[in-house]
Amino acid sequence: MRTGAAVLAIVSLGFLLSACRNDTAQTAPPQVKPSLLSQEPLVPVLPPAPEATTAPVPSATTSPSPSGFSEQYVTYCAGRPTSAQVIAAVRKVRANLPAGNGVSVQKEPVCSGVWQYTVLNVTGSEPLQVITKGSPNALTVVTAGTAPCTVEVRATAPAAFLDAVDCADQ
């Protein structure tokens, strides 16, 4: 008799728990990501606000980086660095770039933390996607090519940056 009562209790508990399931997260519409290649201004995509009643405690990832840009979103760099600084940094590692007007900016630099993403037009070539990091006066070219989502970028760049450069899905 005790075994029957135990089975009945387990089955009843299972029914109760299955009724508590919340499926609303699966019905939310997908977010549309702005493309860095569009000419429209970027709007920061911020995570949803917490529903807690107490004030959130700032963490190391929510404070601005030494560059002054938060790692929580991607925004235009506003001249820090300039496109000329990005081109100069790329020329240091890519000696085969055309001289003079052979390299121009297709998409101004966008920043997240100390990371920057720029798209350059190169005469006689596909657009060059450039990822740099560091301060404007000491930029380090992380990658420059047609596939910027290298292992280093995916492993160390901020999540918002990876999403904006379309590395998050790779």
Disulfide bonds with the S-S distance in Angstrom:
Cys77-Cys111 1.83
Cys149-Cys167 1.97
